[in-house]
Amino acid sequence: MSSNRTWPVAAADDELRLLTDFLHFLRLTAVSKVEGLDFEHASATPVPTSPVVSALGVLRHLTAVERWWLSIEAGGVDLPSLWGADADASWQLHDGDTVESVVAEYRAEWELSAEALRGLRPDDRTRGDHQGNNRTVRWVLAHLVQETGRHVGHLDLLRELADGAKGE
């Protein structure tokens, strides 16, 4: 996928392409909020009531979200879940993590997601359907756009707290 952060085409007529283009736009926005931070700032957890929420933790969580919803649930791919043993596990950093390594893991997940979605249409039902909800690919992609957009908002605040940078 392209690393150019541009808005999706306004006169879009391909629903799947529109959803994936918006998701990609948000992915690149998430990465841009972390790039340029040193590890200390990127791993800081400045919100006392959310002790696992750091900029890198958001990317780690978004990687787990993509793995579950696009590869495992929508695509039915046999990959290990990245959720972990408790609700906080997908947000936690690991020994040896760097800004670059966490960004690279997130970007690598995009390729797995694209492969899992290859050949699927918006009306297709999810192949994994682990929760028995008979979701459509459309629903999963809309959910991912919503989830990623929500966490990009968290990244806006975390970046501003880290170094004062603002903007989209």
Beta strands, then each sheet from edge to edge (+ up, - down):
end
